[in-house]
Every structure is written in C-alpha cells, then in structure tokens.
Amino acid sequence: MAENNEVALVGLAGKVALITGGGAGIGRSIAESFAAFGAKIAVIEIDAARAEAVRGALEAAGVEALVVAGDADNVDTVNAAMAKIEAKFGKLDILVNNVGDFLKMGGPFGNSTEDQWDALYRVNLRNMFVVTRASIPLLRKAGGGSIINVSTIEAFRGIPKLTVYGAFKAAITGFTQSLAVELGPDHIRVNAIAPETTNTEQVKATPRVPPANKDYVKHFFPIGRFGEPEDCAGAAIFLASDILSGWVSGTTIHVDGGALAAGAWLQLPDGGWTHLPIIDRDGYAPPKSQ
Ligand SMILES: NC(=O)c1ccc[n+]([C@@H]2O[C@H](COP(=O)([O-])OP(=O)(O)OC[C@H]3O[C@@H](n4cnc5c(N)ncnc54)[C@H](O)[C@@H]3O)[C@@H](O)[C@H]2O)c1
C-alpha cells in the first residue's frame, strides 16, 4: 500500500475497479497498482491458472477482491460477473477494458480468413462492447466513473502483416471518443491507453531481440527502452482518478517511450540521427517468408 498522503492525493481508496484480463501483463499490473492505492479489485480472466495467481496475490496483500475465471467476450459470464460485483461491492467506479491479443496471426492481409477476422474482432473489440455495456448501470449507480480502454500505438500508425489487429485497435479510438460524448452527462469519463512494445506474457519483447541488435533498442525509443507493465499502470492510475484527470475524457495517452513522435527517426550509436533503416528486422516482426 502506498503512503497515506499518496493514497489521499490519488483518490482511488475505496473505489471499485474491474480489470478484464487482469491475470497477466498490463492488466495484472493495473490491478495491483490500483490495489496499492486502496481500490477494491474485480478481475475477469480467461486463464484459470492466472485467475488463481492474481486472486492469491490480491488476497495475500489484504485487498478486497473478486476474481472471475471466465471469458470477457461471453455475455452470460460478464452479466454474472456484474451481478457478483454489485452483490459484493454495491457499485463500480472504474472499468479497464484490457483484454486484447494479436493471436499470433501475423501474415499478409491477402491470405487472411474470415475466421481470423472474427477471432481478432472478438478479442480486441467485441469483448470491450460486451463488458462496457454491462458495466453502465453499475457506473451510473456509483454516480459516475472512469472507463479505460487498452488500445495500442499501432492504432495510430500502420503495422504491416497485422492489418486486421491494427484495424480493430484503431476502432477503439472511435469507440472511446463517441462513448465519452454519450456518457459525459452521466459523469462517466472514457479514455484509452495506447502502449508501444511492452514486456508481458503475450509480448516477450526483450528476450526476442537478437543479442547483436540489443544496443539498437535504446536508439529506437527516445526514452531508450521497451515498456514495462507498470508504465501503463501509471497512465491508468491517472485516468482512473477523478482528482488527477477529472476533466480528461475522450482521449488517448500514448505510453510509447516517445516512439510515435519519433516516427522513423532513430538515433545512431555515435549520437547522430537517421530515418533510414539500420537493422533488417526488429527481432519480433514476422520474417519475409510469412
Ligand atoms: N504488450 C504489448 O507490447 C502491447 C502493446 C500494445 C498493446 N497491448 C495491449 O495491451 C493489452 C494487454 O496486453 P498484454 O501484453 O498485457 O497481454 P497478456 O496476454 O500478457 O495479458 C492479457 C491477459 O488477458 C487474458 N485474456 C485474454 N483473452 C481474454 C478473454 N477473452 N477474457 C478474459 N481474459 C482474457 C489473458 O489470459 C492474459 O492473462 C491488450 O489489449 C494488448 O493488445 C499490448
């Protein structure tokens, strides 16, 4: 738990937060960070072992928590989870729609299938609709709140061979903006977080860079490193808190180490700058043959 004066300044103490996909990576970091500032935590996590792990960690930390092992894209599961949240906590103040995945479906758009499009839609966008719709009555009951959608920096630039993933993530921007307008009169703020490459269970960024290319990471990101889940948790704390961001709605925070601003610009080891490629692959993009 953070120091008492920090808890008061952030204003999350006693708030009830639901985090989808809160059993690993960015979602788990957000759940534990909110808890450290005194929030009560609900999680919907599809992986049973991860659900158990986060339940154990929250209980061990003395956090009031409700962990549902289930699919955030399943309407019945989500409605049942909302009923449990209402029964246990009486309200919901913060929703973090964190579930999302490229499902290892990298490849040329021309070879992609309808089944792949449907799967990417469900895990990146549809579950967000399902959970958000079900949360609105409880957020209204709390007198307002904060919805935070986890997007990606790829929603704001192109990503070759992950075109459909990029398209659904870009749609999160439209969803966030329109819902922010629609729910503003209910005092519900809606914002998004767009991470660049962040070390998680899904994206093991650091280990995937070949040793020979490791030095280039610090030249690719103006802030000199890959992201860590705590970087997104910091942005989520800001967006969750009415004290810190009470007049912020309908926007996206790029948690990207400055990469979007840099565009193609890279710093060379000698301190000079280039916008021409300096390595042939980044270590985690699909090879040319795929
Ligand atoms: N890690 C990155 O580099 C990165 C970059 C940009 C955007 N993002 C986005 O951040 C979010 C979190 O990514 P991460 O890297 O932490 O992922 P992760 O896979 O490490 O964690 C996501 C968690 O969600 C759970 N989950 C997946 N589908 C679910 C479902 N239908 N219902 C409930 N739980 C489900 C998984 O079991 C997992 O525990 C995603 O929306 C992702 O697209 C991540």
PDBQT file of the ligand as one rigid body, heavy atoms in Angstrom, charges set to zero:
ROOT
HETATM    1  N1  LIG A 301       2.427  -5.964 -24.553  1.00  0.00    +0.000 N 
HETATM    2  C1  LIG A 301       2.483  -5.128 -25.580  1.00  0.00    +0.000 C 
HETATM    3  O1  LIG A 301       3.539  -4.901 -26.202  1.00  0.00    +0.000 OA
HETATM    4  C2  LIG A 301       1.231  -4.407 -26.017  1.00  0.00    +0.000 A 
HETATM    5  C3  LIG A 301       1.406  -3.386 -26.971  1.00  0.00    +0.000 A 
HETATM    6  C4  LIG A 301       0.271  -2.708 -27.396  1.00  0.00    +0.000 A 
HETATM    7  C5  LIG A 301      -0.965  -3.019 -26.883  1.00  0.00    +0.000 A 
HETATM    8  N2  LIG A 301      -1.088  -4.019 -25.958  1.00  0.00    +0.000 N 
HETATM    9  C6  LIG A 301      -2.431  -4.302 -25.447  1.00  0.00    +0.000 C 
HETATM   10  O2  LIG A 301      -2.397  -4.348 -24.032  1.00  0.00    +0.000 OA
HETATM   11  C7  LIG A 301      -3.419  -5.246 -23.572  1.00  0.00    +0.000 C 
HETATM   12  C8  LIG A 301      -2.787  -6.247 -22.610  1.00  0.00    +0.000 C 
HETATM   13  O3  LIG A 301      -1.738  -6.921 -23.301  1.00  0.00    +0.000 OA
HETATM   14  P1  LIG A 301      -0.644  -7.801 -22.561  1.00  0.00    +0.000 P 
HETATM   15  O4  LIG A 301       0.556  -7.738 -23.414  1.00  0.00    +0.000 OA
HETATM   16  O5  LIG A 301      -0.583  -7.428 -21.125  1.00  0.00    +0.000 OA
HETATM   17  O6  LIG A 301      -1.298  -9.238 -22.734  1.00  0.00    +0.000 OA
HETATM   18  P2  LIG A 301      -1.124 -10.601 -21.887  1.00  0.00    +0.000 P 
HETATM   19  O7  LIG A 301      -1.532 -11.680 -22.822  1.00  0.00    +0.000 OA
HETATM   20  O8  LIG A 301       0.209 -10.648 -21.263  1.00  0.00    +0.000 OA
HETATM   21  O9  LIG A 301      -2.257 -10.449 -20.778  1.00  0.00    +0.000 OA
HETATM   22  C9  LIG A 301      -3.622 -10.414 -21.163  1.00  0.00    +0.000 C 
HETATM   23  C10 LIG A 301      -4.456 -11.263 -20.235  1.00  0.00    +0.000 C 
HETATM   24  O10 LIG A 301      -5.798 -11.287 -20.753  1.00  0.00    +0.000 OA
HETATM   25  C11 LIG A 301      -6.301 -12.612 -20.635  1.00  0.00    +0.000 C 
HETATM   26  N3  LIG A 301      -7.372 -12.794 -21.623  1.00  0.00    +0.000 N 
HETATM   27  C12 LIG A 301      -7.237 -12.975 -22.969  1.00  0.00    +0.000 A 
HETATM   28  N4  LIG A 301      -8.443 -13.114 -23.546  1.00  0.00    +0.000 NA
HETATM   29  C13 LIG A 301      -9.362 -12.995 -22.558  1.00  0.00    +0.000 A 
HETATM   30  C14 LIG A 301     -10.775 -13.033 -22.526  1.00  0.00    +0.000 A 
HETATM   31  N5  LIG A 301     -11.474 -13.221 -23.638  1.00  0.00    +0.000 N 
HETATM   32  N6  LIG A 301     -11.404 -12.888 -21.339  1.00  0.00    +0.000 NA
HETATM   33  C15 LIG A 301     -10.683 -12.684 -20.194  1.00  0.00    +0.000 A 
HETATM   34  N7  LIG A 301      -9.346 -12.657 -20.160  1.00  0.00    +0.000 NA
HETATM   35  C16 LIG A 301      -8.688 -12.790 -21.334  1.00  0.00    +0.000 A 
HETATM   36  C17 LIG A 301      -5.088 -13.485 -20.900  1.00  0.00    +0.000 C 
HETATM   37  O11 LIG A 301      -5.284 -14.813 -20.390  1.00  0.00    +0.000 OA
HETATM   38  C18 LIG A 301      -3.988 -12.725 -20.179  1.00  0.00    +0.000 C 
HETATM   39  O12 LIG A 301      -3.863 -13.146 -18.823  1.00  0.00    +0.000 OA
HETATM   40  C19 LIG A 301      -4.022  -5.872 -24.825  1.00  0.00    +0.000 C 
HETATM   41  O13 LIG A 301      -5.199  -5.170 -25.165  1.00  0.00    +0.000 OA
HETATM   42  C20 LIG A 301      -2.952  -5.659 -25.871  1.00  0.00    +0.000 C 
HETATM   43  O14 LIG A 301      -3.460  -5.621 -27.189  1.00  0.00    +0.000 OA
HETATM   44  C21 LIG A 301      -0.009  -4.713 -25.512  1.00  0.00    +0.000 A 
ENDROOT
TORSDOF 0
